[in-house]
Structure formats: C-alpha cells, structure tokens
Amino acid sequence: MRIVVGISGGVDSSVAAYLLKKQGHDVIGLFMVNWSEKDGTCTAEEDFEDVKRVCDKIGIPYYSVNYSKEYYDRVFTYFLEQYKAGRTPNPDVLCNREIKFGPFLEKAKQLGADMIATGHYARKIEKDGKYYLAKASDLNKDQSYFLNQLSQDQLKYVLFPLEDIEKPEVRRIAKQLDLSTAEKKDSTGICFIGERNFKNFLKDFLPAKAGEIRDLNEKVVGRHDGLMYYTLGQRRGLNIGGRADGNGQRWFVIRKDLKNNILYVSQGEDDELFTDGLYAIKMNWIPEKPKEKEFDCYAKFRYRQPDQKVHVTVLNDSEIKVDFAEKQRAITEGQYVVLYDENGLCLGGGEIDKSYKN
C-alpha cells in the first residue's frame, strides 16, 4: 500500500513514517510549508533539513509542498476575524480540517497514495462502513481534541501509526535509529507565531485600541492595550499590580465589553468566571448526528483538560446546548467543546459560541 506521511521535522511524524516503512508499505514523506514568513522560531527551512535527514535515514522519498496561500485564506483570515470579534480562536483545529486533511490529502492522491498518515496521537476505528475517532493509548499525549472537525471522507483515508504507542517509546525508537529528531522538543503553540511575542505579532495584522480596565464595581483600575490581547481567566500581563484599595489577591480577566472597549477584571477566583453551560455552533458529528435529542456524555473545553460530565441537547443540525454537571471556569468563546463517550470515542465537536449561568 502506498502511504503518504505528513512529515513535519518532528519526532512523532519521523517515527510514524519509520513504522509504516517497517510494515512493508511504500512510504513517501510530504512536508508542508504553511507560513511564508522567516522570522520567529517556526522556521520551515530548519524543519525541512530534519525531514531530509530523517527520510534519507529510513530510506523513503520526500517532497515539499507550499500551502501558505491556502492557510492564509482558510485559517489565518478566520483567526483574525475571531480576534476582531473579541473571541479566542483555535487555529490548530481549523488547520487539521482545512489543510492537513484537505489540500494535503488531494496532493497525496496525486502522488498515488492509497492512504495518508500523520504523527497525531489518536485512534481511528472502522465499524459497519463508518469511521470513528477515539483517544490514543497515550492519554497524556492524546490529540483527538484537535481532530474533532474531521469528516467521514477525511477519516476514511487517514492512518495514525502512533495510536498504540506512548511518547517515551517514540523517543526510544528515534534514538535507536539515530534520527536527528530524536531529542527535538515538541512544538507548542501556533506554528506561524512560534515563540515570539504574540502581542507584537498580532498588532502587525490588527489595529489595537487601548482602553480602560475596570473592576466589577465599574472602578477604573488600569489600562489595556487592546481587547484582542486578553482572554477569559487570564491573570498574567494585566499590569495592574498591588493596589492599596485591593484585597491582595491576583487579578483575573472576567469579560470584555467590545462596544465600549472595556476590559473587566476581578481579584481572586471570582464566581463570575464560573458558568453552568454553553452553546456551541458549527457542530461536526463523528460519525454522524445522534438520533437522540438529549444525552449524557463527557466533554473537554480545552486541550489536556480532564473529561467533564455534561448533558447535551441537540438544538438543530449545527448547534447544541451543553449543561455542565459541575460549574466550569473560564469557558472561552471561539475555542472548541469536544464530546466523548465513556469509552473514549470522540462524538464530535463545535465552536463555543457563548456560556451561560442558570
């Protein structure tokens, strides 16, 4: 079987490609360039050098493809729109749906691929002609959260070679093979931003408008640099500091008033940060929309969060209401709620539109 592996220059995709080659498949490495800028730490040139070294070592051909325009049009434009609207988007989820399992899959088919593979920690299960997404064996690294928007057509053609392997074993295999990526640290955050200053990056694309920071009694306690730079529950970077009239506890972002350009904060873990439920839009069901209008399951509202018990009400084809068994802190508009059953099967996910209190 010919398999095209999305190879990033990281240890996970390197080992995924090796394992498929070891199984006797005809493996091709395909490296994606999704951002054309050269500054920052996410440098495509350095990563592609690692790709070359890895592919030469394990004996597979490799190609590079540039999806910078597709990424800008399909992911980054939306990213900016969301920030303009005062939300906090998750471009990694969109990138998977729109790029890694979109144009990438099309290119792989042009190369004669029967399947594509990635270094994601997730599991695919086929049953009765339908494709299910589930958590990986290594729950510490499970990335099914980021794959919640995949369609049946996309899941049909993907393999996850690391689904049953834990991260320490991946590192061990890479070291044993003397791969250049064996000790390479995992990438974090959004690739096109890298580890540079997020605020400086964003203001190159969106005009910032400074304004007042107020407490919940409408008292002005500071100035903000632009609402887009802050997210719900944030406590760092507020530059309020200790105040003689304060209670000595840390300040947290409570909400944003876009109309009046005001950032509201409070000291301590204020009740304002906790909500009873949420509404989600643009729901993607895996493998299909449930027949029940209401059901109990588990949910994550951010990556690496422990599963939370919830009650889901299906409002229509694309919207759901989610009631929490226990109040949740800092539910953030623009992020994703991802649903799971008790066995770790991903039921799908949707964009958080708003949270509410009973």
C-alpha beads as a LAMMPS data file, in Angstrom:
LAMMPS data file: protein, C-alpha beads

358 atoms
357 bonds

1 atom types
1 bond types

-500.0 500.0 xlo xhi
-500.0 500.0 ylo yhi
-500.0 500.0 zlo zhi

Masses

1 110.0

Atoms # bond

1 1 1 0.000 0.000 0.000
2 1 1 1.305 3.466 -0.865
3 1 1 1.081 5.804 2.118
4 1 1 1.980 9.498 2.101
5 1 1 3.039 10.659 5.564
6 1 1 2.693 14.268 6.653
7 1 1 6.231 14.691 7.906
8 1 1 6.918 17.857 9.890
9 1 1 10.503 17.580 11.005
10 1 1 9.398 16.466 14.480
11 1 1 9.990 13.162 16.242
12 1 1 6.380 11.915 16.069
13 1 1 5.959 12.063 12.289
14 1 1 9.511 10.717 11.850
15 1 1 8.717 7.569 13.832
16 1 1 5.271 7.245 12.199
17 1 1 6.983 7.130 8.779
18 1 1 9.544 4.565 10.009
19 1 1 6.871 2.267 11.459
20 1 1 4.920 2.242 8.179
21 1 1 8.090 1.510 6.202
22 1 1 8.914 -1.307 8.623
23 1 1 5.450 -2.794 7.990
24 1 1 6.358 -3.065 4.300
25 1 1 4.387 -0.159 2.895
26 1 1 5.508 2.089 0.047
27 1 1 6.017 5.267 2.095
28 1 1 6.502 8.842 0.848
29 1 1 7.205 11.833 3.103
30 1 1 5.392 15.082 2.325
31 1 1 6.436 18.273 4.112
32 1 1 4.021 21.216 4.281
33 1 1 5.002 24.885 4.384
34 1 1 2.011 26.741 5.821
35 1 1 3.575 30.105 6.627
36 1 1 5.947 32.051 4.401
37 1 1 7.462 34.399 6.994
38 1 1 11.029 33.667 8.061
39 1 1 11.311 35.266 11.487
40 1 1 10.245 33.507 14.680
41 1 1 11.239 30.025 15.767
42 1 1 8.966 28.038 13.444
43 1 1 11.367 28.048 10.531
44 1 1 10.364 25.818 7.663
45 1 1 13.926 25.660 6.343
46 1 1 15.300 24.103 9.544
47 1 1 12.422 21.661 9.782
48 1 1 12.812 20.617 6.155
49 1 1 16.508 19.888 6.771
50 1 1 15.398 17.485 9.525
51 1 1 12.870 15.966 7.135
52 1 1 15.620 15.308 4.582
53 1 1 17.876 13.701 7.195
54 1 1 15.078 11.502 8.580
55 1 1 13.789 10.370 5.172
56 1 1 17.313 9.586 3.954
57 1 1 17.959 7.602 7.139
58 1 1 14.839 5.453 6.901
59 1 1 15.063 5.236 3.111
60 1 1 11.935 6.934 1.777
61 1 1 11.473 9.665 -0.863
62 1 1 10.238 13.066 0.249
63 1 1 8.631 16.157 -1.245
64 1 1 7.796 19.660 -0.072
65 1 1 4.571 21.491 -0.843
66 1 1 3.682 25.113 -0.070
67 1 1 0.189 25.767 1.299
68 1 1 0.856 29.303 2.589
69 1 1 -1.907 30.838 0.455
70 1 1 -4.449 28.143 1.400
71 1 1 -3.508 28.528 5.058
72 1 1 -3.874 32.313 4.918
73 1 1 -7.227 32.125 3.116
74 1 1 -8.785 29.234 5.044
75 1 1 -7.285 29.504 8.528
76 1 1 -5.456 32.755 9.227
77 1 1 -8.180 35.053 7.849
78 1 1 -10.683 33.350 10.166
79 1 1 -8.182 33.605 13.031
80 1 1 -8.043 37.394 12.562
81 1 1 -11.823 37.725 12.225
82 1 1 -12.313 35.894 15.511
83 1 1 -9.845 38.126 17.353
84 1 1 -11.572 41.193 15.903
85 1 1 -14.833 39.876 17.343
86 1 1 -13.268 39.550 20.805
87 1 1 -13.067 35.758 20.683
88 1 1 -10.099 33.413 21.183
89 1 1 -9.862 31.080 18.167
90 1 1 -8.165 27.691 17.920
91 1 1 -6.415 27.681 14.525
92 1 1 -4.884 24.217 15.111
93 1 1 -8.333 22.607 14.849
94 1 1 -9.074 24.509 11.622
95 1 1 -5.628 23.719 10.190
96 1 1 -6.300 19.997 10.556
97 1 1 -9.628 20.205 8.749
98 1 1 -8.713 22.782 6.103
99 1 1 -5.052 21.974 5.319
100 1 1 -3.627 18.741 6.753
101 1 1 -6.665 16.708 5.753
102 1 1 -7.700 18.938 2.827
103 1 1 -5.180 20.056 0.167
104 1 1 -2.655 17.653 1.706
105 1 1 -4.949 14.687 1.060
106 1 1 -5.529 15.863 -2.521
107 1 1 -1.770 16.133 -3.123
108 1 1 -1.214 12.683 -1.624
109 1 1 -3.743 11.212 -4.039
110 1 1 -1.859 12.878 -6.921
111 1 1 1.224 11.010 -5.696
112 1 1 -0.736 7.764 -5.983
113 1 1 -1.458 7.363 -2.267
114 1 1 -3.922 4.781 -1.026
115 1 1 -3.833 6.380 2.420
116 1 1 -2.261 9.277 4.280
117 1 1 -0.733 9.120 7.756
118 1 1 0.200 11.657 10.421
119 1 1 2.102 11.667 13.692
120 1 1 -1.019 12.536 15.690
121 1 1 -1.737 10.601 18.871
122 1 1 -5.258 9.439 18.077
123 1 1 -7.081 6.287 17.052
124 1 1 -9.304 5.517 14.090
125 1 1 -11.853 2.721 14.289
126 1 1 -13.803 1.363 11.313
127 1 1 -17.130 -0.304 12.012
128 1 1 -20.056 -1.091 9.705
129 1 1 -18.635 1.147 6.971
130 1 1 -18.326 4.139 9.282
131 1 1 -15.196 5.761 10.705
132 1 1 -14.849 6.665 14.352
133 1 1 -12.245 8.842 16.067
134 1 1 -11.050 7.778 19.508
135 1 1 -8.453 8.674 22.108
136 1 1 -4.929 7.303 21.714
137 1 1 -3.415 4.797 24.142
138 1 1 -1.145 7.530 25.499
139 1 1 -3.788 9.695 27.179
140 1 1 -1.135 12.224 28.192
141 1 1 -0.464 12.956 24.507
142 1 1 -3.913 12.247 23.030
143 1 1 -4.675 14.764 20.270
144 1 1 -8.193 13.722 19.292
145 1 1 -9.355 17.115 20.630
146 1 1 -7.629 18.834 17.675
147 1 1 -9.180 16.410 15.172
148 1 1 -12.811 16.958 16.194
149 1 1 -13.750 18.655 12.899
150 1 1 -12.711 15.818 10.572
151 1 1 -15.325 14.457 8.174
152 1 1 -16.023 10.837 7.265
153 1 1 -14.271 11.349 3.911
154 1 1 -11.169 12.669 5.666
155 1 1 -11.094 9.923 8.305
156 1 1 -11.548 7.260 5.637
157 1 1 -8.083 7.911 4.192
158 1 1 -6.015 8.527 7.332
159 1 1 -3.838 6.250 9.463
160 1 1 -2.458 7.070 12.907
161 1 1 0.621 4.852 13.350
162 1 1 1.192 6.144 16.908
163 1 1 -2.289 5.245 18.165
164 1 1 -1.000 2.441 20.441
165 1 1 2.434 3.851 21.280
166 1 1 3.379 6.040 24.222
167 1 1 5.619 9.062 23.761
168 1 1 8.655 7.669 25.668
169 1 1 8.644 4.670 23.301
170 1 1 8.531 7.007 20.286
171 1 1 11.603 8.799 21.627
172 1 1 13.316 5.441 22.266
173 1 1 12.697 4.252 18.686
174 1 1 14.029 7.541 17.286
175 1 1 17.181 7.284 19.422
176 1 1 17.706 3.654 18.433
177 1 1 17.527 4.691 14.766
178 1 1 19.789 7.681 15.458
179 1 1 17.236 10.043 13.898
180 1 1 18.108 13.749 14.008
181 1 1 14.685 14.440 15.541
182 1 1 15.120 12.051 18.500
183 1 1 15.839 14.815 21.022
184 1 1 13.927 17.595 19.249
185 1 1 11.479 19.269 21.602
186 1 1 7.778 19.146 20.850
187 1 1 6.386 22.169 19.058
188 1 1 4.000 24.238 21.153
189 1 1 1.537 26.962 20.329
190 1 1 0.624 28.186 16.897
191 1 1 3.325 27.390 14.343
192 1 1 3.234 30.662 12.430
193 1 1 3.748 32.618 15.642
194 1 1 6.386 30.335 17.159
195 1 1 7.845 31.582 20.409
196 1 1 7.945 35.249 19.522
197 1 1 5.878 37.910 21.272
198 1 1 2.212 37.239 20.483
199 1 1 1.155 40.839 21.096
200 1 1 3.744 42.214 18.670
201 1 1 2.750 39.632 16.071
202 1 1 -0.976 40.367 16.281
203 1 1 -0.630 44.156 16.051
204 1 1 1.077 43.745 12.670
205 1 1 -2.282 42.490 11.355
206 1 1 -4.944 44.125 13.535
207 1 1 -5.113 47.721 14.791
208 1 1 -5.095 47.779 18.590
209 1 1 -7.271 50.228 20.516
210 1 1 -6.241 50.873 24.121
211 1 1 -8.907 51.377 26.764
212 1 1 -9.907 51.143 30.405
213 1 1 -9.604 48.171 32.729
214 1 1 -12.429 48.222 35.277
215 1 1 -13.352 46.074 38.241
216 1 1 -16.871 44.718 38.648
217 1 1 -17.897 47.887 40.512
218 1 1 -17.004 49.934 37.399
219 1 1 -13.935 51.405 39.110
220 1 1 -11.049 52.087 36.685
221 1 1 -8.020 50.062 37.871
222 1 1 -5.747 50.273 34.831
223 1 1 -5.393 50.489 31.038
224 1 1 -5.418 47.703 28.460
225 1 1 -3.510 47.664 25.149
226 1 1 -6.393 46.264 23.082
227 1 1 -9.119 43.734 23.951
228 1 1 -7.823 41.209 21.417
229 1 1 -4.719 40.606 23.545
230 1 1 -6.669 39.211 26.512
231 1 1 -8.559 36.007 27.141
232 1 1 -11.073 34.963 29.796
233 1 1 -9.442 33.882 33.055
234 1 1 -6.064 35.413 32.121
235 1 1 -4.024 36.685 35.061
236 1 1 -0.604 37.469 33.566
237 1 1 0.230 40.646 31.704
238 1 1 -2.544 42.822 33.145
239 1 1 -0.013 45.245 34.673
240 1 1 -2.375 46.233 37.454
241 1 1 -0.126 45.136 40.333
242 1 1 -0.842 45.656 44.004
243 1 1 -3.288 48.409 44.859
244 1 1 -3.854 49.983 48.249
245 1 1 -7.605 49.527 47.772
246 1 1 -7.313 45.887 46.692
247 1 1 -7.543 42.645 48.674
248 1 1 -4.021 41.437 47.810
249 1 1 -5.207 38.613 45.539
250 1 1 -4.371 38.236 41.846
251 1 1 -6.434 39.960 39.180
252 1 1 -8.256 37.869 36.540
253 1 1 -9.923 38.816 33.264
254 1 1 -13.663 38.345 33.710
255 1 1 -15.176 39.637 30.471
256 1 1 -14.755 42.043 27.547
257 1 1 -17.117 44.838 26.594
258 1 1 -16.390 45.230 22.870
259 1 1 -18.925 48.015 22.336
260 1 1 -17.326 50.302 24.943
261 1 1 -13.799 48.855 24.699
262 1 1 -13.623 47.970 28.409
263 1 1 -11.795 45.016 29.956
264 1 1 -13.412 43.796 33.190
265 1 1 -11.281 42.168 35.874
266 1 1 -11.699 40.896 39.402
267 1 1 -9.422 39.892 42.262
268 1 1 -9.398 36.244 43.283
269 1 1 -11.254 33.283 41.782
270 1 1 -14.456 35.238 41.367
271 1 1 -17.787 33.468 40.801
272 1 1 -18.060 35.499 37.614
273 1 1 -15.561 33.143 35.927
274 1 1 -17.715 30.051 36.539
275 1 1 -20.673 29.125 34.344
276 1 1 -23.276 26.344 34.198
277 1 1 -23.312 25.586 30.488
278 1 1 -22.590 26.694 26.950
279 1 1 -23.986 26.928 23.443
280 1 1 -21.850 25.623 20.570
281 1 1 -22.181 26.228 16.832
282 1 1 -20.762 24.660 13.643
283 1 1 -21.110 21.222 15.212
284 1 1 -19.300 18.384 13.442
285 1 1 -20.589 14.935 14.405
286 1 1 -18.434 11.794 14.198
287 1 1 -19.509 9.565 12.596
288 1 1 -22.997 11.108 12.325
289 1 1 -25.544 13.221 14.163
290 1 1 -27.006 11.232 17.100
291 1 1 -30.601 10.078 16.920
292 1 1 -31.308 11.226 20.484
293 1 1 -32.186 14.853 21.068
294 1 1 -30.663 14.708 24.557
295 1 1 -27.951 12.531 26.082
296 1 1 -25.250 12.417 28.752
297 1 1 -21.570 12.203 27.838
298 1 1 -18.187 13.754 28.623
299 1 1 -16.596 16.904 27.244
300 1 1 -13.369 18.860 27.037
301 1 1 -13.431 22.642 26.670
302 1 1 -9.669 22.943 26.164
303 1 1 -6.816 20.611 25.295
304 1 1 -5.405 18.479 28.163
305 1 1 -8.428 19.161 30.346
306 1 1 -9.760 16.083 32.198
307 1 1 -13.113 14.880 30.836
308 1 1 -16.101 16.650 32.368
309 1 1 -19.592 15.158 32.739
310 1 1 -22.183 17.014 30.685
311 1 1 -25.758 16.799 29.413
312 1 1 -26.136 17.643 25.721
313 1 1 -29.261 18.941 23.995
314 1 1 -29.180 18.879 20.181
315 1 1 -30.878 22.092 19.034
316 1 1 -30.519 21.604 15.268
317 1 1 -28.059 20.200 12.721
318 1 1 -25.244 22.549 13.749
319 1 1 -25.992 23.800 17.273
320 1 1 -26.012 22.202 20.711
321 1 1 -26.605 23.234 24.301
322 1 1 -24.276 21.728 26.907
323 1 1 -25.180 21.676 30.620
324 1 1 -22.274 21.026 32.994
325 1 1 -22.549 18.553 35.877
326 1 1 -20.168 20.879 37.753
327 1 1 -19.623 24.582 37.113
328 1 1 -16.720 25.242 34.733
329 1 1 -14.159 28.032 34.857
330 1 1 -13.291 30.436 32.032
331 1 1 -15.283 28.894 29.183
332 1 1 -13.842 30.791 26.226
333 1 1 -15.767 31.859 23.125
334 1 1 -14.044 30.715 19.923
335 1 1 -12.497 27.609 21.478
336 1 1 -13.983 24.142 20.908
337 1 1 -16.132 21.872 23.024
338 1 1 -15.336 18.253 22.135
339 1 1 -17.642 15.412 23.185
340 1 1 -16.642 11.857 24.157
341 1 1 -18.470 8.729 25.262
342 1 1 -17.403 6.632 28.264
343 1 1 -15.081 4.536 26.067
344 1 1 -13.099 7.476 24.730
345 1 1 -14.843 7.645 21.348
346 1 1 -14.993 11.223 20.054
347 1 1 -18.602 12.082 19.194
348 1 1 -17.601 15.351 17.532
349 1 1 -17.084 18.964 18.430
350 1 1 -18.252 22.509 17.871
351 1 1 -17.139 26.097 18.359
352 1 1 -18.089 27.616 21.702
353 1 1 -20.445 30.491 20.953
354 1 1 -21.295 31.618 24.491
355 1 1 -21.545 30.309 28.051
356 1 1 -24.381 30.936 30.485
357 1 1 -25.393 30.825 34.132
358 1 1 -28.597 29.314 35.432

Bonds

1 1 1 2
2 1 2 3
3 1 3 4
4 1 4 5
5 1 5 6
6 1 6 7
7 1 7 8
8 1 8 9
9 1 9 10
10 1 10 11
11 1 11 12
12 1 12 13
13 1 13 14
14 1 14 15
15 1 15 16
16 1 16 17
17 1 17 18
18 1 18 19
19 1 19 20
20 1 20 21
21 1 21 22
22 1 22 23
23 1 23 24
24 1 24 25
25 1 25 26
26 1 26 27
27 1 27 28
28 1 28 29
29 1 29 30
30 1 30 31
31 1 31 32
32 1 32 33
33 1 33 34
34 1 34 35
35 1 35 36
36 1 36 37
37 1 37 38
38 1 38 39
39 1 39 40
40 1 40 41
41 1 41 42
42 1 42 43
43 1 43 44
44 1 44 45
45 1 45 46
46 1 46 47
47 1 47 48
48 1 48 49
49 1 49 50
50 1 50 51
51 1 51 52
52 1 52 53
53 1 53 54
54 1 54 55
55 1 55 56
56 1 56 57
57 1 57 58
58 1 58 59
59 1 59 60
60 1 60 61
61 1 61 62
62 1 62 63
63 1 63 64
64 1 64 65
65 1 65 66
66 1 66 67
67 1 67 68
68 1 68 69
69 1 69 70
70 1 70 71
71 1 71 72
72 1 72 73
73 1 73 74
74 1 74 75
75 1 75 76
76 1 76 77
77 1 77 78
78 1 78 79
79 1 79 80
80 1 80 81
81 1 81 82
82 1 82 83
83 1 83 84
84 1 84 85
85 1 85 86
86 1 86 87
87 1 87 88
88 1 88 89
89 1 89 90
90 1 90 91
91 1 91 92
92 1 92 93
93 1 93 94
94 1 94 95
95 1 95 96
96 1 96 97
97 1 97 98
98 1 98 99
99 1 99 100
100 1 100 101
101 1 101 102
102 1 102 103
103 1 103 104
104 1 104 105
105 1 105 106
106 1 106 107
107 1 107 108
108 1 108 109
109 1 109 110
110 1 110 111
111 1 111 112
112 1 112 113
113 1 113 114
114 1 114 115
115 1 115 116
116 1 116 117
117 1 117 118
118 1 118 119
119 1 119 120
120 1 120 121
121 1 121 122
122 1 122 123
123 1 123 124
124 1 124 125
125 1 125 126
126 1 126 127
127 1 127 128
128 1 128 129
129 1 129 130
130 1 130 131
131 1 131 132
132 1 132 133
133 1 133 134
134 1 134 135
135 1 135 136
136 1 136 137
137 1 137 138
138 1 138 139
139 1 139 140
140 1 140 141
141 1 141 142
142 1 142 143
143 1 143 144
144 1 144 145
145 1 145 146
146 1 146 147
147 1 147 148
148 1 148 149
149 1 149 150
150 1 150 151
151 1 151 152
152 1 152 153
153 1 153 154
154 1 154 155
155 1 155 156
156 1 156 157
157 1 157 158
158 1 158 159
159 1 159 160
160 1 160 161
161 1 161 162
162 1 162 163
163 1 163 164
164 1 164 165
165 1 165 166
166 1 166 167
167 1 167 168
168 1 168 169
169 1 169 170
170 1 170 171
171 1 171 172
172 1 172 173
173 1 173 174
174 1 174 175
175 1 175 176
176 1 176 177
177 1 177 178
178 1 178 179
179 1 179 180
180 1 180 181
181 1 181 182
182 1 182 183
183 1 183 184
184 1 184 185
185 1 185 186
186 1 186 187
187 1 187 188
188 1 188 189
189 1 189 190
190 1 190 191
191 1 191 192
192 1 192 193
193 1 193 194
194 1 194 195
195 1 195 196
196 1 196 197
197 1 197 198
198 1 198 199
199 1 199 200
200 1 200 201
201 1 201 202
202 1 202 203
203 1 203 204
204 1 204 205
205 1 205 206
206 1 206 207
207 1 207 208
208 1 208 209
209 1 209 210
210 1 210 211
211 1 211 212
212 1 212 213
213 1 213 214
214 1 214 215
215 1 215 216
216 1 216 217
217 1 217 218
218 1 218 219
219 1 219 220
220 1 220 221
221 1 221 222
222 1 222 223
223 1 223 224
224 1 224 225
225 1 225 226
226 1 226 227
227 1 227 228
228 1 228 229
229 1 229 230
230 1 230 231
231 1 231 232
232 1 232 233
233 1 233 234
234 1 234 235
235 1 235 236
236 1 236 237
237 1 237 238
238 1 238 239
239 1 239 240
240 1 240 241
241 1 241 242
242 1 242 243
243 1 243 244
244 1 244 245
245 1 245 246
246 1 246 247
247 1 247 248
248 1 248 249
249 1 249 250
250 1 250 251
251 1 251 252
252 1 252 253
253 1 253 254
254 1 254 255
255 1 255 256
256 1 256 257
257 1 257 258
258 1 258 259
259 1 259 260
260 1 260 261
261 1 261 262
262 1 262 263
263 1 263 264
264 1 264 265
265 1 265 266
266 1 266 267
267 1 267 268
268 1 268 269
269 1 269 270
270 1 270 271
271 1 271 272
272 1 272 273
273 1 273 274
274 1 274 275
275 1 275 276
276 1 276 277
277 1 277 278
278 1 278 279
279 1 279 280
280 1 280 281
281 1 281 282
282 1 282 283
283 1 283 284
284 1 284 285
285 1 285 286
286 1 286 287
287 1 287 288
288 1 288 289
289 1 289 290
290 1 290 291
291 1 291 292
292 1 292 293
293 1 293 294
294 1 294 295
295 1 295 296
296 1 296 297
297 1 297 298
298 1 298 299
299 1 299 300
300 1 300 301
301 1 301 302
302 1 302 303
303 1 303 304
304 1 304 305
305 1 305 306
306 1 306 307
307 1 307 308
308 1 308 309
309 1 309 310
310 1 310 311
311 1 311 312
312 1 312 313
313 1 313 314
314 1 314 315
315 1 315 316
316 1 316 317
317 1 317 318
318 1 318 319
319 1 319 320
320 1 320 321
321 1 321 322
322 1 322 323
323 1 323 324
324 1 324 325
325 1 325 326
326 1 326 327
327 1 327 328
328 1 328 329
329 1 329 330
330 1 330 331
331 1 331 332
332 1 332 333
333 1 333 334
334 1 334 335
335 1 335 336
336 1 336 337
337 1 337 338
338 1 338 339
339 1 339 340
340 1 340 341
341 1 341 342
342 1 342 343
343 1 343 344
344 1 344 345
345 1 345 346
346 1 346 347
347 1 347 348
348 1 348 349
349 1 349 350
350 1 350 351
351 1 351 352
352 1 352 353
353 1 353 354
354 1 354 355
355 1 355 356
356 1 356 357
357 1 357 358
